[in-house]
């Protein structure tokens, strides 16, 4: 049975070298097969105009270092970072870097940017439009970033395409804690998948992040969880045999109305009032 570790550590804002050292220590501290770090862990979240200064493409020095660590320690790693588009000058994404011991680095790019209250992601990032699924030791893995988890169609599509686990990396401040604590088990139950949550912890400028890393089983039960507001590492086994039981008990994937999914797509592509 394979293990996942959800790293609840505070990065240093703007200091990639320091944050890579935290990442390496976390890797060395656990026998987990997959490690997930929070949204923008490589740089910290509240960078504003410095995102462009610190963004890297997939051949950047920090990405190469993370790939070397994955290969050396035979781990899968999911790490939040600002990703520079090598083909579009000045375009960056809020991305989750996914590296394995054997394959080239890839990214999932945040699809739904947060633009309300203290969040201004549309000012800095382009929106992603691809949903890769990765074959990892803890099953077929889809990735989401923070606000993405509030859009059930993303998780549903992952489940319909065969995902066993959704890893959501996040920069959720304490003001949004209660919403995540409700949404995360809902996504697991309605799609009968594991949901792994890796959130920032600590304070950056005027934001305090609550941590709360957890692995949720396909019937909504918390398999392992970290203490809010405290650094640590949450490790848990992922027993994929639980998926079959959950899907027999509540067959939400089998009974999905594909005609309604098509109507949702038609609505999304139609002209409508804002």
Protein Blocks (a to p, Z undefined) as FASTA:
>chain_A
ZZdddddddddehilklmmmmmmmmmmmpccfbdcddehklnojklmjmmmmmgccfkbf
klmmmmmmmmmnopacddddddddfkbghiacdddddddfkbccdddddfbdcdehjbck
lmmpccdfbdcddddfkbpadddehjlmmmmklmmmmmmnopabdcddddddfklmmmmm
mmmmmmmmmnopaddddddedjehjbccekjpacddfkopafbdcdehiacdddddddfk
lmmmmmmmmcfklmpcfklmmmmmmmmmpccdZZ
